[in-house]
Amino acid sequence: QVQLVESGGGLVQAGGSLRLSCAASGRDVSIYDMGWYRQGPGKQRELVATIDRGGRTNYADSVKGRFTISRDNNKNTMVLQMNSLKPEDTAVYYCNLKRSIWYDVWGQGTQVTVSS
């Protein structure tokens, strides 16, 4: 089985940057589609960005031009570089792996707080 652990969250002021990492263990994740999701206070979890097994990326409109998703298959990690952060970006950010069409693997989440 595969386990995912996020890191890199913290408190930043609006306009600042943060780099989130997702470390995978137990399986080689290079063959799986992956992504970052987030859940703000009182909100449902929403998709932030995805990167498939071929390295193709997609972004939510709200983060286009500010966030960059990438993966290093050799290190079995995935990264979300977040620039020009806004208070609306405040949320718990989760690493996701599409294990199968019906089964998603999630990390424990890392808190990102952006002050105005």
DSSP file (Angstrom, degrees, kcal/mol; ACC not computed):
  #  RESIDUE AA STRUCTURE BP1 BP2  ACC     N-H-->O    O-->H-N    N-H-->O    O-->H-N    TCO  KAPPA ALPHA  PHI   PSI    X-CA   Y-CA   Z-CA
    1    1 A Q              0   0    0      0, 0.0     2,-0.4     0, 0.0     0, 0.0   0.000 360.0 360.0 360.0 166.4    0.0    0.0    0.0
    2    2 A V        -     0   0    0     24,-0.2     2,-0.4    95,-0.0    24,-0.2  -0.882 360.0-162.6-114.6 142.2    1.0    3.6   -0.4
    3    3 A Q  E     -A   25   0A   0     22,-2.6    22,-2.0    -2,-0.4     2,-0.4  -0.961   5.5-156.8-122.2 142.7    1.2    6.3    2.3
    4    4 A L  E     -A   24   0A   0    102,-0.4   104,-0.5    -2,-0.4     2,-0.4  -0.964   7.5-174.1-122.4 134.9    1.3   10.1    1.7
    5    5 A V  E     -A   23   0A   0     18,-1.9    18,-2.7    -2,-0.4     2,-0.2  -0.980   9.8-154.7-132.0 120.0    2.7   12.7    4.0
    6    6 A E  E     +A   22   0A   0     -2,-0.4     2,-0.3    16,-0.2    16,-0.2  -0.592  18.8 166.4 -89.7 153.6    2.4   16.5    3.4
    7    7 A S  E     +A   21   0A   0     14,-2.0    14,-2.6    -2,-0.2   103,-0.1  -0.970  40.3  67.8-155.1 165.1    4.8   19.1    4.8
    8    8 A G        +     0   0    0     -2,-0.3    11,-0.3     1,-0.3    14,-0.0   0.371  60.4 136.8 104.8  -3.2    5.7   22.7    4.3
    9    9 A G        +     0   0    0     12,-0.1     2,-0.3     9,-0.1    -1,-0.3  -0.206  20.7 124.4 -70.4 167.5    2.5   24.5    5.5
   10   10 A G  E     -d  112   0B   0    101,-0.7   103,-2.7   100,-0.1     2,-0.5  -0.986  57.8 -54.8 170.1-167.4    2.7   27.5    7.7
   11   11 A L  E     +d  113   0B   0     -2,-0.3     2,-0.3   101,-0.2   103,-0.2  -0.898  52.3 163.1-106.0 125.6    1.6   31.2    8.2
   12   12 A V  E     -d  114   0B   0    101,-2.7   103,-2.5    -2,-0.5     2,-0.2  -0.942  34.6-113.3-136.4 158.8    2.4   33.7    5.6
   13   13 A Q  E >   -d  115   0B   0     -2,-0.3     3,-2.3   101,-0.2    72,-0.2  -0.572  51.9 -77.1 -88.1 157.3    1.3   37.2    4.7
   14   14 A A  T 3  S+     0   0    0    101,-2.5    72,-0.2     1,-0.3    -1,-0.1  -0.239 121.0  28.5 -53.3 136.0   -0.7   38.0    1.6
   15   15 A G  T 3  S+     0   0    0     70,-3.1    69,-0.6     1,-0.3    -1,-0.3   0.261  98.6 117.3  93.2 -10.6    1.6   38.2   -1.4
   16   16 A G    <   -     0   0    0     -3,-2.3    69,-2.3    69,-0.2     2,-0.3  -0.099  57.5-121.8 -81.7-177.0    4.0   35.7    0.1
   17   17 A S        -     0   0    0     66,-0.2     2,-0.3    67,-0.2    66,-0.2  -0.896  21.1-178.2-129.4 156.0    5.1   32.2   -1.1
   18   18 A L  E     - B   0  82A   0     64,-2.5    64,-3.2    -2,-0.3     2,-0.5  -0.986  15.4-146.6-151.7 147.4    5.0   28.7    0.3
   19   19 A R  E     - B   0  81A   0    -11,-0.3     2,-0.3    -2,-0.3    62,-0.2  -0.967  14.0-163.3-122.8 117.0    6.2   25.4   -1.0
   20   20 A L  E     - B   0  80A   0     60,-2.8    60,-2.5    -2,-0.5     2,-0.4  -0.773   4.8-162.5 -99.2 142.6    4.3   22.2   -0.1
   21   21 A S  E     -AB   7  79A   0    -14,-2.6   -14,-2.0    -2,-0.3     2,-0.5  -0.939   9.1-159.9-124.4 148.2    5.7   18.7   -0.4
   22   22 A C  E     -AB   6  78A   0     56,-2.6    56,-1.9    -2,-0.4     2,-0.5  -0.977  10.2-162.6-127.1 116.0    4.1   15.3   -0.5
   23   23 A A  E     -AB   5  77A   0    -18,-2.7   -18,-1.9    -2,-0.5     2,-0.3  -0.865   7.0-158.8-102.0 128.8    6.3   12.3    0.2
   24   24 A A  E     +A    4   0A   0     52,-2.2     2,-0.3    -2,-0.5   -20,-0.2  -0.818  12.6 175.0-107.8 145.8    5.1    8.9   -0.8
   25   25 A S  E     +A    3   0A   0    -22,-2.0   -22,-2.6    -2,-0.3     3,-0.0  -0.964  54.8  41.3-142.6 159.9    6.1    5.6    0.6
   26   26 A G  S    S+     0   0    0     -2,-0.3     2,-0.3   -24,-0.2   -24,-0.2  -0.007 112.3  37.9  94.6 -29.4    5.1    2.0    0.2
   27   27 A R  S    S-     0   0    0    -24,-0.2     2,-0.6    49,-0.1   -24,-0.1  -0.985  86.2-104.3-148.1 154.4    4.7    2.2   -3.6
   28   28 A D    >   -     0   0    0     -2,-0.3     3,-0.6     1,-0.1    -3,-0.1  -0.753  31.6-165.1 -77.3 118.6    6.2    3.8   -6.6
   29   29 A V  G >   +     0   0    0     -2,-0.6     3,-1.9     1,-0.2    -1,-0.1   0.413  62.1 100.4 -90.4   2.6    3.8    6.6   -7.4
   30   30 A S  G 3  S+     0   0    0      1,-0.3    -1,-0.2    43,-0.2    43,-0.1   0.740  80.6  52.7 -62.1 -23.2    5.1    7.3  -10.9
   31   31 A I  G <  S+     0   0    0     -3,-0.6     2,-0.3     2,-0.1    -1,-0.3   0.428  98.8  82.7 -92.3   0.8    2.3    5.3  -12.5
   32   32 A Y  S <  S-     0   0    0     -3,-1.9     2,-0.3    20,-0.1    67,-0.1  -0.796  77.6-120.3-111.3 148.0   -0.5    7.2  -10.7
   33   33 A D        -     0   0    0     65,-0.5    65,-2.6    -2,-0.3     2,-0.3  -0.628  40.8-177.0 -74.3 141.2   -2.3   10.4  -11.3
   34   34 A M  E     +FE  51  97B   0     17,-2.7    17,-2.9    -2,-0.3     2,-0.3  -0.849   9.9 164.7-136.4 170.9   -1.9   12.8   -8.3
   35   35 A G  E     -FE  50  96B   0     61,-2.0    61,-2.7    -2,-0.3     2,-0.4  -0.991  32.5-104.7-172.4 173.4   -3.0   16.1   -7.1
   36   36 A W  E     -FE  49  95B   0     13,-2.7    12,-2.8    -2,-0.3    13,-1.7  -0.953  31.1-180.0-114.2 134.9   -3.4   18.7   -4.4
   37   37 A Y  E     -FE  47  94B   0     57,-2.6    57,-3.1    -2,-0.4     2,-0.3  -0.840   7.6-158.4-123.3 164.4   -6.8   19.5   -2.8
   38   38 A R  E     -FE  46  93B   0      8,-2.5     8,-3.1    -2,-0.3     2,-0.4  -0.989   9.0-159.2-144.9 154.9   -7.7   22.0   -0.1
   39   39 A Q  E     - E   0  92B   0     53,-2.0    53,-2.1    -2,-0.3     6,-0.2  -0.936  12.5-161.2-137.3 111.8  -10.4   22.5    2.5
   40   40 A G    >   -     0   0    0      4,-0.4     3,-2.2    -2,-0.4    51,-0.2  -0.367  46.2 -65.2 -83.5 168.6  -11.0   25.9    4.0
   41   41 A P  T 3  S-     0   0    0      0, 0.0    -1,-0.2     0, 0.0     3,-0.1  -0.328 122.2  -1.1 -57.0 125.5  -13.0   26.5    7.3
   42   42 A G  T 3  S+     0   0    0      1,-0.2     2,-0.3    -3,-0.1    -2,-0.0   0.588 113.6 110.1  71.4  10.5  -16.6   25.5    6.8
   43   43 A K  S <  S-     0   0    0     -3,-2.2    -1,-0.2     1,-0.0     2,-0.2  -0.744  70.1-108.0-115.5 162.9  -16.0   24.5    3.2
   44   44 A Q        -     0   0    0     -2,-0.3    -4,-0.4     1,-0.1     2,-0.2  -0.508  48.2 -88.2 -82.0 157.1  -15.9   21.3    1.2
   45   45 A R        -     0   0    0     -2,-0.2     2,-0.3    -6,-0.2    -6,-0.2  -0.457  52.0-167.8 -65.2 134.4  -12.7   19.9   -0.1
   46   46 A E  E     -F   38   0B   0     -8,-3.1    -8,-2.5    -2,-0.2     2,-0.2  -0.923  24.3-103.8-129.1 152.7  -11.9   21.3   -3.5
   47   47 A L  E     +F   37   0B   0     -2,-0.3   -10,-0.2   -10,-0.2     3,-0.1  -0.533  32.3 174.2 -74.1 135.3   -9.4   20.5   -6.2
   48   48 A V  E     -     0   0B   0    -12,-2.8    12,-2.7     1,-0.4     2,-0.3   0.793  63.3 -23.4-103.7 -53.0   -6.4   22.8   -6.5
   49   49 A A  E     -FG  36  59B   0    -13,-1.7   -13,-2.7    10,-0.2    -1,-0.4  -0.985  54.0-154.0-160.4 152.5   -4.2   21.2   -9.1
   50   50 A T  E     -FG  35  58B   0      8,-2.3     8,-1.8    -2,-0.3     2,-0.3  -0.935   4.1-169.3-130.5 155.9   -3.5   17.8  -10.7
   51   51 A I  E     -FG  34  57B   0    -17,-2.9   -17,-2.7    -2,-0.3     6,-0.2  -0.949  17.2-148.8-144.0 123.5   -0.6   16.1  -12.4
   52   52 A D    >   -     0   0    0      4,-2.3     3,-2.3    -2,-0.3   -19,-0.1  -0.212  37.3 -88.4 -89.0-179.2   -1.0   12.8  -14.2
   53   53 A R  T 3  S+     0   0    0      1,-0.3   -21,-0.1   -22,-0.2    -1,-0.1   0.717 128.0  52.5 -62.2 -21.1    1.4   10.0  -14.7
   54   54 A G  T 3  S-     0   0    0      2,-0.1    -1,-0.3   -23,-0.1   -23,-0.0   0.416 120.4-106.4 -93.1   0.3    2.7   11.7  -17.9
   55   55 A G    <   +     0   0    0     -3,-2.3     2,-0.2     1,-0.3    -2,-0.1   0.495  68.9 147.5  89.0   3.9    3.4   15.0  -16.1
   56   56 A R        -     0   0    0      1,-0.0    -4,-2.3    -5,-0.0    -1,-0.3  -0.555  32.2-153.3 -75.2 138.2    0.4   16.8  -17.6
   57   57 A T  E     -G   51   0B   0     -2,-0.2     2,-0.3    -6,-0.2    -6,-0.2  -0.792  18.5-174.3-118.7 154.4   -1.0   19.4  -15.3
   58   58 A N  E     -G   50   0B   0     -8,-1.8    -8,-2.3    -2,-0.3     2,-0.3  -0.986  10.7-161.1-141.8 148.2   -4.4   21.2  -14.7
   59   59 A Y  E     -G   49   0B   0     -2,-0.3   -10,-0.2   -10,-0.2     2,-0.1  -0.956  25.3-109.8-132.2 147.2   -5.2   24.0  -12.3
   60   60 A A    >>  -     0   0    0    -12,-2.7     3,-1.8    -2,-0.3     4,-1.0  -0.480  37.5-117.4 -64.8 145.6   -8.3   25.4  -10.7
   61   61 A D  T 34 S+     0   0    0      1,-0.3     3,-0.4     2,-0.2    -1,-0.1   0.829 111.9  63.9 -56.3 -32.7   -9.0   28.8  -12.1
   62   62 A S  T 34 S+     0   0    0      1,-0.2    -1,-0.3     3,-0.0   -14,-0.0   0.675 111.9  33.3 -68.4 -17.4   -8.5   30.4   -8.7
   63   63 A V  T X> S+     0   0    0     -3,-1.8     4,-2.3   -15,-0.2     3,-2.2   0.447  82.4 128.0-118.7  -2.9   -4.8   29.4   -8.6
   64   64 A K  T 3< S+     0   0    0     -4,-1.0     4,-0.1    -3,-0.4    -3,-0.0  -0.305  80.7  16.0 -58.0 134.0   -3.8   29.6  -12.3
   65   65 A G  T 34 S+     0   0    0      2,-0.4    -1,-0.3     1,-0.1     3,-0.1   0.277 125.9  59.5  86.0 -11.4   -0.7   31.8  -12.7
   66   66 A R  T <4 S+     0   0    0     -3,-2.2    17,-1.9     1,-0.2     2,-0.3   0.706  97.7  51.6-115.8 -36.4    0.1   31.6   -9.0
   67   67 A F  E  <  -C   82   0A   0     -4,-2.3    -2,-0.4    15,-0.2     2,-0.4  -0.777  58.8-164.5-108.1 150.0    0.6   27.9   -8.2
   68   68 A T  E     -C   81   0A   0     13,-2.3    13,-2.9    -2,-0.3     2,-0.4  -0.986   4.5-158.9-135.0 125.1    2.7   25.3   -9.8
   69   69 A I  E     +C   80   0A   0     -2,-0.4     2,-0.3    11,-0.2    11,-0.2  -0.818  21.4 160.6-101.5 142.2    2.4   21.6   -9.4
   70   70 A S  E     -C   79   0A   0      9,-2.2     9,-2.7    -2,-0.4     2,-0.3  -0.964  22.3-148.4-151.3 165.9    5.3   19.2  -10.1
   71   71 A R  E     -C   78   0A   0     -2,-0.3     2,-0.5     7,-0.2     7,-0.2  -0.996   8.1-155.8-141.4 148.0    6.5   15.7   -9.4
   72   72 A D  E >>> -C   77   0A   0      5,-2.5     5,-1.8    -2,-0.3     4,-0.9  -0.886  11.4-175.6-120.8  95.4    9.8   14.0   -9.0
   73   73 A N  T 345S+     0   0    0     -2,-0.5   -43,-0.2     1,-0.3     3,-0.2   0.802  81.6  60.7 -65.2 -29.3    9.2   10.4   -9.7
   74   74 A N  T 345S+     0   0    0      1,-0.2    -1,-0.3    -3,-0.1    -2,-0.0   0.845 115.1  34.5 -65.7 -32.9   12.8    9.5   -8.9
   75   75 A K  T <45S-     0   0    0     -3,-0.8    -1,-0.2     2,-0.1    -2,-0.2   0.435 107.4-125.5 -99.1  -2.8   12.3   10.8   -5.3
   76   76 A N  T  <5 +     0   0    0     -4,-0.9   -52,-2.2     1,-0.2     2,-0.3   0.908  67.9 124.8  59.1  44.6    8.6    9.7   -5.1
   77   77 A T  E   < -BC  23  72A   0     -5,-1.8    -5,-2.5   -54,-0.2     2,-0.3  -0.897  47.9-154.5-132.3 160.7    7.5   13.2   -4.2
   78   78 A M  E     -BC  22  71A   0    -56,-1.9   -56,-2.6    -2,-0.3     2,-0.4  -0.990  14.8-159.5-134.3 143.8    5.1   15.8   -5.4
   79   79 A V  E     -BC  21  70A   0     -9,-2.7    -9,-2.2    -2,-0.3     2,-0.5  -0.937  13.3-161.5-128.5 145.3    5.4   19.6   -4.9
   80   80 A L  E     -BC  20  69A   0    -60,-2.5   -60,-2.8    -2,-0.4     2,-0.6  -0.948  11.5-161.7-124.0 109.4    3.0   22.5   -4.9
   81   81 A Q  E     -BC  19  68A   0    -13,-2.9   -13,-2.3    -2,-0.5     2,-0.5  -0.820  10.5-165.0 -90.2 120.9    4.8   25.9   -5.3
   82   82 A M  E     +BC  18  67A   0    -64,-3.2   -64,-2.5    -2,-0.6     2,-0.3  -0.936  11.6 172.8-115.5 118.9    2.4   28.7   -4.1
   83   83 A N        +     0   0    0    -17,-1.9   -66,-0.2    -2,-0.5   -67,-0.2  -0.784  59.5  23.5-119.0 164.1    3.2   32.3   -5.0
   84   84 A S  S    S-     0   0    0    -69,-0.6    -1,-0.2    -2,-0.3   -67,-0.2   0.900  84.8-159.0  48.9  49.1    1.2   35.5   -4.6
   85   85 A L        -     0   0    0    -69,-2.3   -70,-3.1    -3,-0.2   -69,-0.2  -0.252   8.8-159.3 -65.0 144.6   -0.8   34.0   -1.8
   86   86 A K    >   -     0   0    0    -72,-0.2     3,-2.3    -3,-0.1     4,-0.2  -0.843  32.5-110.8-119.6 156.0   -4.2   35.4   -0.9
   87   87 A P  G >  S+     0   0    0      0, 0.0     3,-1.8     0, 0.0    27,-0.3   0.833 117.1  65.8 -54.6 -31.4   -6.2   35.1    2.3
   88   88 A E  G 3  S+     0   0    0      1,-0.3   -48,-0.1   -48,-0.0    -3,-0.0   0.648  88.8  67.7 -65.7 -14.6   -8.7   33.0    0.3
   89   89 A D  G <  S+     0   0    0     -3,-2.3    -1,-0.3     2,-0.0     2,-0.2   0.545  70.3 121.5 -81.3  -7.2   -6.0   30.4   -0.1
   90   90 A T    <   +     0   0    0     -3,-1.8     2,-0.3    -4,-0.2    23,-0.2  -0.395  41.5 105.5 -60.5 123.1   -6.2   29.7    3.7
   91   91 A A  E    S- H   0 112B   0     21,-2.0    21,-2.6    -2,-0.2     2,-0.6  -0.970  76.3 -81.0-178.1 170.1   -7.0   26.0    4.0
   92   92 A V  E     -EH  39 111B   0    -53,-2.1   -53,-2.0    -2,-0.3     2,-0.5  -0.871  48.0-145.5 -88.6 126.6   -5.7   22.6    4.9
   93   93 A Y  E     -EH  38 110B   0     17,-2.9    17,-1.9    -2,-0.6     2,-0.4  -0.822  14.2-163.1-101.5 132.1   -3.9   21.2    1.9
   94   94 A Y  E     -E   37   0B   0    -57,-3.1   -57,-2.6    -2,-0.5     2,-0.4  -0.917  15.3-135.6-119.6 138.0   -4.1   17.5    1.1
   95   95 A C  E     -E   36   0B   0     -2,-0.4    12,-1.8   -59,-0.2     2,-0.4  -0.730  28.2-164.0 -84.8 137.8   -2.0   15.3   -1.2
   96   96 A N  E     -EI  35 106B   0    -61,-2.7   -61,-2.0    -2,-0.4     2,-0.4  -0.966  15.2-171.3-130.2 142.7   -4.1   12.9   -3.3
   97   97 A L  E     -EI  34 105B   0      8,-2.2     8,-2.8    -2,-0.4     2,-1.4  -0.999  23.7-135.3-131.3 130.8   -3.3    9.8   -5.3
   98   98 A K  E     + I   0 104B   0    -65,-2.6   -65,-0.5    -2,-0.4     6,-0.2  -0.688  28.5 173.3 -87.0  91.3   -5.8    8.1   -7.6
   99   99 A R        -     0   0    0     -2,-1.4     2,-0.3     4,-1.1    -1,-0.2   0.884  67.6 -20.7 -67.2 -40.2   -5.2    4.5   -6.6
  100  100 A S  S    S-     0   0    0      3,-1.8     3,-0.3    -3,-0.2    -1,-0.2  -0.899  79.9 -82.8-154.4 179.9   -8.1    3.3   -8.7
  101  101 A I  S    S+     0   0    0     -2,-0.3     3,-0.1     1,-0.2    -2,-0.0   0.741 131.1  27.5 -64.3 -21.2  -11.2    4.6  -10.3
  102  102 A W  S    S+     0   0    0      1,-0.1     2,-0.5    -4,-0.0    -1,-0.2   0.442 112.9  69.0-118.7  -3.6  -13.0    4.2   -7.0
  103  103 A Y        -     0   0    0     -3,-0.3    -3,-1.8     2,-0.0    -4,-1.1  -0.953  54.3-174.5-130.6 115.2  -10.2    4.5   -4.4
  104  104 A D  E     -I   98   0B   0     -2,-0.5     2,-0.4    -6,-0.2    -6,-0.2  -0.851  14.8-145.6-105.0 141.8   -8.3    7.6   -3.5
  105  105 A V  E     -I   97   0B   0     -8,-2.8    -8,-2.2    -2,-0.4     2,-0.3  -0.906  21.1-168.2-104.9 134.9   -5.4    7.8   -1.1
  106  106 A W  E     -I   96   0B   0     -2,-0.4  -102,-0.4   -10,-0.2   -10,-0.2  -0.912  16.3-133.7-125.1 148.0   -5.0   10.9    1.0
  107  107 A G        -     0   0    0    -12,-1.8  -102,-0.2    -2,-0.3     3,-0.1  -0.296  37.5-101.9 -82.6 180.0   -2.3   12.4    3.2
  108  108 A Q        -     0   0    0   -104,-0.5  -103,-0.1     1,-0.1   -14,-0.1   0.651  63.4-117.5 -81.2 -15.4   -3.1   13.9    6.6
  109  109 A G        -     0   0    0      1,-0.1     2,-0.4   -14,-0.0   -15,-0.2   0.077  15.5-124.6  96.5 152.7   -3.0   17.5    5.4
  110  110 A T  E     - H   0  93B   0    -17,-1.9   -17,-2.9  -103,-0.1     2,-0.3  -0.999  25.5-119.3-136.2 134.8   -0.9   20.5    6.1
  111  111 A Q  E     - H   0  92B   0     -2,-0.4  -101,-0.7   -19,-0.2     2,-0.5  -0.544  24.2-172.6 -80.4 131.1   -2.3   23.9    7.3
  112  112 A V  E     -dH  10  91B   0    -21,-2.6   -21,-2.0    -2,-0.3     2,-0.5  -0.991   4.7-176.7-120.1 123.1   -1.7   27.0    5.2
  113  113 A T  E     -d   11   0B   0   -103,-2.7  -101,-2.7    -2,-0.5     2,-0.5  -0.983   5.7-168.2-124.2 125.2   -2.8   30.3    6.7
  114  114 A V  E     -d   12   0B   0     -2,-0.5     2,-0.2   -27,-0.3  -101,-0.2  -0.954  10.6-152.3-115.9 119.0   -2.5   33.6    4.7
  115  115 A S  E      d   13   0B   0   -103,-2.5  -101,-2.5    -2,-0.5    -2,-0.0  -0.624 360.0 360.0 -90.9 148.8   -3.0   36.8    6.6
  116  116 A S              0   0    0     -2,-0.2    -1,-0.1  -103,-0.2  -103,-0.1   0.430 360.0 360.0 -87.6 360.0   -4.3   40.0    5.1
